[in-house]
Amino acid sequence: MKQFVLDYLAKQCEQADRVVGFHRDLDEADLLITLISGKQIGVCVINRVIRLPEIKERYEHNTRHGVYTLYVMDGRMMPRDNSAVEPPHWMAALHTLMNARIYAYWCEGRDVTIRPFHMEWKWGGSPRTVEYGDEIDLNALRTDVIYPATKYIDGAYFAANFGEGAFWQKRQSMDERQFNYSWRNWTYGNRQQRATENEEPSWDPWEDYEPGYASEEKWEWTGEEFRQRQPRRAQAVYNKHYALLGVPATASLDEVKQAYRRKAREYHPDLHPDSKEEYTAKMADINEAFAAIIKRAK
């Protein structure tokens, strides 16, 4: 199937006006596309479970070499349209790096379809709604520099996508009055009380304020309290990794490796054909946790 996708993209490159050349199977990607602007896009076609460190390493390597990275994932691993999903870390990272979308492919015989999907943002830990867009247009290829600042991936990365398209256009206007969060407009009262919300107050809440009023001592930021909290936060993250593998944080490296092998056998997607998407996500989390523990131990 991966070969069919590469054949499809190569054929599209031959027909695209903005593409002046392409090469296959290079270090940077499965397909390296050169645009008329001279910029190069490395397309990675993925048909397996992928780990977050692998994604990060690929983007870092390509960014150093001036190549804009674009992932196209096997649609069988992706959530269904209009479904709710709690994405694994690797999926959330790709969604961020590709500017709030992920591209997925499907093959029917030799016919290939590539479509983007977007995961709506939700507050807290609630699931995110998935919505798919129209098929991609290779002439819409564009490059960008992404600056993610998330828990698992941050920095500056060269990234590419297939443009906005009708799917990404703004579809409804937003009433700005709903988001006017001035302290002057806030009230716990009823409608009659809120009717006077635009009236000017008869007093200035800042007129009696003087610097040092509460204390004559000048407060200085040294950063010491923040630095003291960092080891505890880092340890909490690694405790989560150990918990995913089912071992305590005091486990030895050999115990961690044994636990990983047990979990890998338990969660391998091929052993759960009826719940392949669920166990693919679980396997990705297990791989990420194991990689983080091994990296820290070195």
C-alpha positions as CSV (number, residue, x, y, z in Angstrom):
1,M,0.0,0.0,0.0
2,K,2.8,2.4,0.8
3,Q,4.2,1.9,-2.7
4,F,0.8,2.7,-4.2
5,V,0.7,5.9,-2.3
6,L,4.2,6.9,-3.5
7,D,3.2,6.0,-7.1
8,Y,0.1,8.2,-6.7
9,L,2.1,11.2,-5.3
10,A,4.8,10.8,-8.0
11,K,2.1,10.9,-10.7
12,Q,0.5,14.0,-9.0
13,C,4.0,15.7,-9.0
14,E,4.3,15.2,-12.8
15,Q,1.0,17.0,-13.3
16,A,1.5,19.8,-10.7
17,D,2.5,23.2,-12.0
18,R,4.4,24.2,-8.8
19,V,6.6,21.0,-8.7
20,V,9.8,21.0,-10.7
21,G,11.2,17.6,-9.6
22,F,11.0,14.7,-7.1
23,H,13.2,11.9,-5.9
24,R,12.4,8.7,-3.9
25,D,13.9,6.9,-0.9
26,L,16.3,9.4,0.4
27,D,17.5,10.0,3.9
28,E,15.2,12.9,4.4
29,A,11.9,11.2,3.3
30,D,10.2,8.5,1.2
31,L,9.6,11.2,-1.4
32,L,11.5,14.5,-1.7
33,I,9.6,17.1,-3.7
34,T,11.2,20.3,-5.1
35,L,8.9,23.2,-5.6
36,I,9.4,25.9,-8.2
37,S,10.5,28.3,-5.4
38,G,13.4,26.0,-4.8
39,K,12.1,24.7,-1.4
40,Q,12.2,21.0,-0.8
41,I,9.4,19.0,0.9
42,G,10.1,15.6,2.4
43,V,7.0,13.4,2.4
44,C,7.0,10.5,4.9
45,V,4.4,7.8,4.2
46,I,3.8,5.8,7.4
47,N,1.9,2.5,7.6
48,R,2.8,1.4,11.1
49,V,2.8,2.5,14.7
50,I,5.1,5.5,15.1
51,R,6.8,6.9,18.3
52,L,7.0,10.5,19.3
53,P,10.8,10.5,19.5
54,E,10.9,9.2,15.9
55,I,8.7,12.1,14.8
56,K,10.8,14.7,16.6
57,E,14.1,13.3,15.3
58,R,12.8,13.3,11.7
59,Y,11.6,17.0,12.0
60,E,14.9,18.0,13.6
61,H,17.0,16.2,11.0
62,N,15.1,17.7,8.1
63,T,15.0,21.2,9.6
64,R,18.8,21.2,9.9
65,H,19.0,20.3,6.2
66,G,16.4,22.9,5.1
67,V,13.8,20.3,4.2
68,Y,10.1,20.8,5.1
69,T,8.6,17.6,6.5
70,L,5.1,16.3,5.8
71,Y,3.7,13.0,7.2
72,V,0.9,11.0,5.4
73,M,-0.5,8.3,7.7
74,D,-2.3,5.0,7.1
75,G,-6.0,5.8,7.4
76,R,-6.7,2.5,9.1
77,M,-4.9,3.8,12.2
78,M,-6.8,7.1,12.2
79,P,-10.1,7.9,14.0
80,R,-13.4,8.0,12.0
81,D,-15.1,11.1,10.8
82,N,-17.2,12.9,13.4
83,S,-15.9,10.7,16.2
84,A,-14.6,11.7,19.6
85,V,-11.0,10.8,20.4
86,E,-8.5,11.2,23.1
87,P,-5.4,11.2,20.9
88,P,-2.1,9.5,21.9
89,H,0.9,11.8,22.2
90,W,2.3,11.0,18.8
91,M,-1.0,11.9,17.1
92,A,-1.3,15.2,19.1
93,A,2.3,16.1,18.1
94,L,1.7,15.5,14.4
95,H,-1.5,17.5,14.6
96,T,0.5,20.4,16.1
97,L,3.4,20.1,13.7
98,M,1.2,20.0,10.6
99,N,-0.7,23.2,11.6
100,A,-3.8,21.6,13.2
101,R,-4.4,18.8,10.7
102,I,-3.2,15.2,9.9
103,Y,-3.2,13.7,6.5
104,A,-4.4,10.1,6.0
105,Y,-4.5,7.8,3.0
106,W,-6.7,4.9,2.0
107,C,-6.2,2.4,-0.8
108,E,-8.9,0.6,-2.8
109,G,-6.9,-1.6,-5.1
110,R,-4.5,0.8,-6.7
111,D,-6.7,3.8,-6.2
112,V,-5.4,6.1,-3.5
113,T,-7.3,8.8,-1.6
114,I,-5.5,11.3,0.7
115,R,-7.6,13.5,3.0
116,P,-6.9,15.8,6.0
117,F,-8.6,15.7,9.3
118,H,-8.8,18.2,12.2
119,M,-9.3,17.6,15.9
120,E,-11.3,20.3,17.6
121,W,-9.8,21.7,20.8
122,K,-11.6,20.9,24.0
123,W,-11.3,22.2,27.5
124,G,-9.7,19.9,30.1
125,G,-9.4,16.2,29.4
126,S,-12.6,15.8,27.4
127,P,-12.4,14.0,24.0
128,R,-11.7,15.9,20.8
129,T,-14.1,15.8,17.8
130,V,-12.6,14.7,14.5
131,E,-13.7,16.2,11.2
132,Y,-12.3,15.3,7.8
133,G,-11.8,17.6,4.8
134,D,-11.7,17.2,1.0
135,E,-9.0,15.3,-0.9
136,I,-5.7,17.0,-1.1
137,D,-4.5,19.1,-4.1
138,L,-0.7,18.8,-4.7
139,N,-0.7,22.3,-6.4
140,A,-1.6,23.7,-3.0
141,L,1.6,22.5,-1.3
142,R,3.0,25.1,1.0
143,T,5.8,25.4,3.5
144,D,5.8,27.0,7.0
145,V,7.9,27.2,10.1
146,I,6.1,25.9,13.2
147,Y,6.9,26.9,16.7
148,P,5.3,24.3,19.0
149,A,5.5,24.9,22.7
150,T,3.9,21.7,24.2
151,K,4.8,19.3,27.0
152,Y,6.3,16.8,24.6
153,I,7.7,18.8,21.7
154,D,8.9,22.4,21.3
155,G,11.3,24.4,19.2
156,A,11.2,25.6,15.6
157,Y,10.6,23.1,12.8
158,F,10.3,23.2,9.0
159,A,6.8,21.8,8.2
160,A,4.7,21.5,5.1
161,N,1.0,21.0,4.3
162,F,-1.5,20.9,1.4
163,G,-2.9,24.3,2.0
164,E,-6.1,25.6,3.5
165,G,-8.8,24.6,1.1
166,A,-12.5,25.1,1.6
167,F,-12.5,22.8,4.6
168,W,-10.4,25.3,6.6
169,Q,-12.3,28.5,5.8
170,K,-14.1,30.2,8.6
171,R,-17.7,29.0,8.4
172,Q,-19.5,31.2,10.9
173,S,-19.0,34.6,12.4
174,M,-18.3,35.0,16.1
175,D,-20.2,37.5,18.3
176,E,-17.4,39.4,19.9
177,R,-19.8,40.6,22.6
178,Q,-19.8,37.0,24.0
179,F,-16.1,37.3,24.7
180,N,-15.9,40.8,26.3
181,Y,-14.4,39.8,29.6
182,S,-13.8,43.3,31.0
183,W,-14.2,43.5,34.8
184,R,-16.8,46.3,34.1
185,N,-19.1,43.8,32.4
186,W,-18.9,41.0,35.0
187,T,-21.9,40.5,37.3
188,Y,-23.6,37.8,39.3
189,G,-26.9,39.7,39.2
190,N,-30.0,39.3,37.1
191,R,-30.9,40.8,33.7
192,Q,-32.1,44.1,35.3
193,Q,-28.7,44.4,37.1
194,R,-26.8,43.6,33.9
195,A,-28.7,46.4,32.0
196,T,-26.5,48.9,33.8
197,E,-23.2,47.1,33.0
198,N,-22.1,49.8,30.5
199,E,-22.4,52.6,33.0
200,E,-19.1,54.2,34.2
201,P,-18.3,53.6,37.8
202,S,-18.5,56.6,40.1
203,W,-15.0,55.8,41.5
204,D,-11.7,54.8,40.1
205,P,-10.6,51.5,41.6
206,W,-6.9,52.4,41.1
207,E,-6.9,55.9,42.4
208,D,-5.9,54.9,45.9
209,Y,-3.3,52.4,44.8
210,E,0.3,53.2,45.6
211,P,3.4,51.0,44.9
212,G,4.6,49.4,48.1
213,Y,1.2,50.1,49.9
214,A,0.9,46.5,51.2
215,S,4.6,46.1,52.0
216,E,7.6,48.3,52.0
217,E,9.8,45.5,50.9
218,K,10.6,45.2,47.3
219,W,9.8,41.8,45.8
220,E,12.5,40.4,43.5
221,W,12.3,37.4,41.2
222,T,15.2,35.1,41.6
223,G,13.8,32.0,40.0
224,E,14.9,29.8,42.8
225,E,11.4,28.5,43.7
226,F,10.7,27.7,40.1
227,R,14.0,25.8,39.8
228,Q,13.3,23.8,42.9
229,R,10.0,22.7,41.5
230,Q,11.4,21.4,38.2
231,P,12.9,18.1,39.5
232,R,9.6,17.2,41.1
233,R,7.7,17.9,37.9
234,A,10.2,15.9,35.8
235,Q,10.0,13.0,38.2
236,A,6.2,13.1,38.0
237,V,6.4,12.7,34.2
238,Y,8.7,9.7,34.5
239,N,6.5,8.1,37.2
240,K,3.7,8.2,34.6
241,H,6.0,6.4,32.1
242,Y,6.8,3.7,34.7
243,A,3.1,3.3,35.5
244,L,2.3,2.7,31.8
245,L,4.7,-0.2,31.9
246,G,3.3,-1.5,35.1
247,V,6.4,-1.2,37.2
248,P,7.4,1.1,40.1
249,A,9.6,4.1,39.6
250,T,12.4,2.2,41.5
251,A,12.5,-0.6,39.0
252,S,15.8,-1.6,37.5
253,L,16.5,-1.2,33.8
254,D,16.2,-5.0,33.3
255,E,12.8,-5.0,35.0
256,V,11.7,-2.2,32.7
257,K,12.8,-4.1,29.6
258,Q,10.9,-7.2,30.8
259,A,7.8,-5.2,31.5
260,Y,8.0,-3.5,28.1
261,R,8.2,-6.9,26.4
262,R,5.1,-8.1,28.3
263,K,3.1,-5.0,27.5
264,A,4.2,-5.2,23.8
265,R,2.9,-8.7,23.5
266,E,-0.3,-7.8,25.3
267,Y,-1.1,-4.6,23.3
268,H,0.2,-5.5,19.8
269,P,-2.5,-4.4,17.3
270,D,-2.2,-7.6,15.3
271,L,-3.5,-9.6,18.3
272,H,-6.6,-7.4,18.5
273,P,-8.0,-7.2,15.0
274,D,-11.4,-6.1,16.2
275,S,-10.0,-3.1,18.2
276,K,-6.9,-2.3,16.1
277,E,-7.2,1.5,16.4
278,E,-7.4,1.3,20.2
279,Y,-4.5,-1.0,20.6
280,T,-2.4,0.9,18.0
281,A,-2.7,4.0,20.3
282,K,-1.9,1.9,23.4
283,M,1.2,0.5,21.7
284,A,2.4,3.9,20.7
285,D,2.1,5.1,24.4
286,I,4.0,2.0,25.6
287,N,6.8,2.7,23.0
288,E,7.0,6.3,24.0
289,A,7.2,5.5,27.7
290,F,9.9,2.9,27.2
291,A,12.0,5.2,25.0
292,A,11.8,8.0,27.6
293,I,13.0,5.7,30.4
294,I,15.8,4.3,28.3
295,K,16.9,7.8,27.2
296,R,17.0,9.0,30.8
297,A,19.0,6.0,31.9
298,K,21.8,6.6,29.4
